[in-house]
Amino acid sequence: MAQGPLSGLKIVEFAGIGPGPFCGMLLSDLGADVVRIDRKGAGRGSPADITGRGRRSVALDLKNPESIETCLKLMEAADGIIEGFRPGVMERLGLGPDVALKRNPKLVYGRMTGWGQFGPYAKAAGHDMNYIAITGALHAIGTDDKPIPPLNLVGDFGGGALYLAFGLLAGVIHARASGEGQVIDCAMSDGAASLMAMFYGFKAMGAWQETRRSNLLDGGAHFYDTYQCADGKWISIGSIEPQFYALLLEKTGITDPAFQNQMDRSAWPELTRKLAEVLKTKTQAEWCAIMDATDICFAPILDLDEAPKHPHNVARETFLNLDGVIQPAPAPRFSATPGKVQGPPPKIGADNEGALADWGFSADAIKQLQASGAL
């Protein structure tokens, strides 16, 4: 039995990579019944396929007309779909939104691409780094020397998967109230631009400089940066507010009067150098003993082995072990309808019969699909 606030929500996911599976994971973790349409083949089902967890897999040959009809019947029973192909691919398959919405007028048809469904770049290939490059985000992140991709967190997952999940649920609320489905054009470039709203506000106020590491939140300020410790490990300092900054100076034993003019941008490079010298005198563990759980706004910088073992993460059960694979637990948390991992990543086609039966296909219809080679 599915558990979570989205229990009862039915989603068809067309298999993809990166942000598509992550969006499906988010919805499944909160209780949605997500059926993934896979193409016959290998490459999925490993316990390490974390973003593939919690849904069921139906393997279809999308070159077979009966498979296309099966997809449309699933769409008839669904609240929403997720697809991440380039513009035009679903239309060529006979599964585009015009066809799907005729079959199910309440369907929320979620389309996620890097560049969106229209525009000069719409049909071009790309990756996260490219999508955030045209928004101003990538230019703002990095060292003095060069922009550095922030993993694929800003485009794929932040600007893509999270915005598609948000948009899909908003569309479902609208459809349930009005009976009207619609198409969601979720472009990672649009989402990344949206994530930059505060920084465009800073720019409008004259509080943002285009030179990297010269601003309050990009590592330019000595009190909002990362520092290496005596043992080579790193810590993060975010003492923006005056009272937090005063506590930083107290706990580090800094009495140099140069530190008193906290917001003098011209002094930040030299103060960064001086603070780095102080913080290099102790190990990460020693600074944790001094700064942990204080209002300095401090945390140790942990790697992927260390993070699941941190006491805060352990106390909140932020990570879990599923089939021997350490992975993030469902988020966010709900007091009345907590989410959970609904199951392991499925092997391709593992749920051909069970999922189709649950979604209204008769035993005879399933046998026919098997006989035709569609399933």
N, C-alpha and C positions, 0 to 999 in steps of 0.2 A: 504494500500500500504506500503510495507516494506521500511524503511528508513535507509540509512547508506551505507558505501563504499562496503559492501558485498551484496548489493541488487542484486538479480538474482542468487546468489549462492544457490545451493540446497543440503541439508545435511540430511541424514537419521541417526538418533540417536537411538541406542538400549538402552532402559532405564536401568539405573544403579544407583549407589549412589556416593556421594562425587565428585571426580574430573570429572567424565563423564558428569553429569548435568552442572557442572561449565563451562566446555569447551563448551557445547551447549549454555549456557547462553551468553558466550563471543561472539560466532559467531552470535547468534540471535540479541544481542544488537547492532551489527554493520550491521544488515540488512539481514543476511542470512535467507532463508526459511528452518527452521529446523523442520522436522517431526519426532516425537519420537514414536518408536514402544514400546507400553506398553503391558504387559500381563494383562488379565482381573483381576480386583481386586480393592482394596481400597488403600488409603494411599497417594494419590497425589491430587493436585488441591486446596489445602489450599493457601490463599494469603500469608501465611508465608513460603511457599515453594519457596523462593526467587530464588534459582539457577534453578528452573524449569520454570521460566518466559519466555514468548516470543516465545514459539514454539507451534506446534499443536500435538495433541495426537491421534494416531490410535491404538486401542486395538485389538490384534490378538492372537489367540490360536496357539502357535508355535508347538503344537503337531499335528496340522491339516495340511496335505500336501498343501491345498489351501492357507493357511497362509504363508507357506514357499515360494510358488510361488509368492504370493503378495509381500513379502519382496524383492524377486529377481527382480520383475518388478519395484519396487521403486528404487532399486539400479541401474537399467538400466537408469533411468531418473535422477539419482543423480550425483553431482560432487564428493561427498565424503560421507563416513560413519564414525560413531564413535561407537565403541563397547569396553566394558570393562570387558568381561568375562575372566575366566581363560583359558589358552591355551588349544585348542581342543574343547571347547564348541561350537563355531560357526561351526566348521567342522562337529561335530556330528549332528547339526541341519540341515546340508545341505546348510549352508550359509557362508562357508569359502571363503577366498580370491580367491582360484583357480576357484571355481564355479562363484563367482561374477565377476571376471575380464574377464571370458569368455563371460559373458553376456554384460559387459560394459568395454572394454579395456582401457577407459580413467578414470576409477574409481580410486579415492584415498581412500584406505582402511585403516582407522586409528584404530589401536589396542592399547589400554592403559591397562597396568597391572602394578602391583607393581614391580615385578622382571623381566619382559620381557618375550618374547616368548620362550627363551631357557636359559639354565644354570641350575646349581644344585638346585636352589631355585624356578625355574620357575613355578612349579605346587603347591607350598606351599601357604597356606594362610598367610596373613600379613596385617599390617596397616601402615599408614604413618610413625610412629615412627620406625618401623622395617626397612622400605626401606631406611630411611636416616641414620640409625645406621651403615650400612656397607660402607657409603661413607666418613666418617670422620665428617660429619656435626653435628650429634647429640652429638658426643664426645666434640665438640667445644662449645656447647651452654649449659649454665646452671650456677650453683653456684660452689663454691669451693668444695662442698661436693658431688655433683651428676650432671649428665647430666639431662636437663629438656626439654621435647618435646616442640617445639615452635608452639603450636597449631598443626594444620595439614597443615600449610602454605607452608612448604618447600618441602614435598613429594607430597601430593595429588594435591595441587593447583599450586605451583611453578614448581616443577619438573615433574608434570603430566599434568594437564589441559593446562597450558600455553605452554608447549612444544608440546603437541598434536595439539593445535590450530595453533601454528607457523609451525609445520611440515605439517599439513593438507593444509594450504594455500600455502606453498612452493611446495607441491606436485601438487596442482591445477594449479599453474603457469607453472610448468613443463609439466603437461598433456595438457594444452591448447596450449603450444608451440610445443609439440612433438606428441601428440596423445597417449602418453604412460602413463597409470596409474601405480600404485605401492602400496605396502603395507608399512605402517609406524608402526614399532615396537617401541612404546613409553613406556619405562619402567620408573617408578617414581624413581627407584634407579639410572638410568642413568642420568635423569634430575637433581636430587639432586647433583650428582657428578659434573655435568656441572656447577651448581650454585656455587660450591666450587672452581672454577678455580682460582680466585684471591688469595685465601688462600693457595692453593697448590703453587702458585707463591711466596707468602710470605715464605712458608716453604723452597722452593728451594733457596731463598735469605738468609736464616738464620734469618729471621725476625719473625718467628712464633714459639712459645713455646707450647708444648702439654698440659701444665697445664692450666686449665680454669681460667679465670679472671687474666691472666698475660700478655695479649696482648693488642694492641692498640684498637681493635674494639670489644672485648668480655667483656668489663666492667672492665678490669684490670687497665686502665689508669684513673686517677682521673678526667681528663678533657673530658672523654667520658663514661658517666655513668648516672645512675638514682639516684635521691635523694629525700628523704622525707622532706616535709615542716612542718611548725609548726601546721598546721591543719590536718596533717595526709595524705594529698594528695601528689602527686609526680610530679616531673619535670624531663625533660631530658636535659642534657648538652652535647654538641658535639664540644667543642672548640679545634679542632686539630691544625689548622694553627696558627702560632705565633701571628699574628695580632688579631685573634679571641680570643686566649687565653689571650692576654693582656687586651682586652676589658672585658673578664670575671672577671679578677682580679680587674679591675677598678670598674665595676658595683657592685661587691660584697664587695668592700672596703678592699680587702685583700692586706696587705703590708708585710706579713711575707716573708723574703728573701728565705725561703726554697722552695717557689713556683716558683722561678726564673729558676730553672733547670728543665724545663718542661719534658724533655725526659729521665730523670734518672729513669729507671725502678725500681731500688731498693728503691726509695723514694715514689713510687706510693701508696702503702698501707697506709703510714702515711699521705700523702697529701689527699688521699680519706677521711680518718677519719677527718682531719681538715676541709676540704671543706664541709663535711656532717654537721659538727657542725655549720658552718656559714649559710648554706642553711636552717637549721632547725629553724633559728631565725625568719623567716617570713613565711607567708602563701603562698599558690600557687598563689592566686590572687595578692598578693603584689609583688612576683617575676615576675609575668606576666607584671605588671605595669612598672617594671624596665627593663625587658629583651625582652619583646615581640617585634618582627619585628626589632631586632638588629642583628648585625653580630656575636653575641656570638654563634650562632647555638643552639638555645633554643626553646623548646616547652613544654607546659604543657602536662602531661600524662592524657588522658581523658578516661573515661569508655564509654560503648556503648550507654548510655543515653546522655552523655555530648557531644560526638564527633559530632553528626549532628547539634548541636547548636553553635559550635564554629564559630566565625565571618568569618574566612577564608573559612571554608566549606560551610557556608551559602552564601557567596559572589560568590563562584564558583559552587554552586548548586551541590556539591559533593554527597549529599544524596537527595532522593526523597521519597515522600509518595505515595504508590500505594495501593489502597484499604485498607487504614489504617495501612499499614505496612511500617515503615521506613526502607529504604534499599539503598545500594550504587547505584549511577547512572552509566550509561554506561561509559566505559573508554577504550582507550584514546579518545581524542577529535579531530575531523576533521573539518577543516575550510570550506570545500566545501560540504562534505557529512556527516553531523553529525549523529551519531547513536542515537537510542532511544530504550526504552523498547517497544517491539513490541506488548506486550499484557500480561495479567496476567498468572500465572501458570495454565495450562489446567487441567481439570478433565480427568481421564483416559477414552479414547474413545470419547471425546467430539467432535473430528473432523473426525470421521470415514468416513463420506460421503464427507464432504467438501474438506478435504485434498486429499483424493484419487481422487476425480474429478479434482482438480487442477493439480494433477500430472499425468493425462492422462487416468484414469480409466473411462470406460463408466458407465452409469446408470445401464445397465443390468449386467455388471460385478460386480458392488457393491451389487446389489440385490442377485446375486448368492453367493457372499461371506457371506452375511447375512443369506441366506437360509441354507448354509452348516454349519453354526456355526463357520466359520473361523474368522469372524469379530464380 
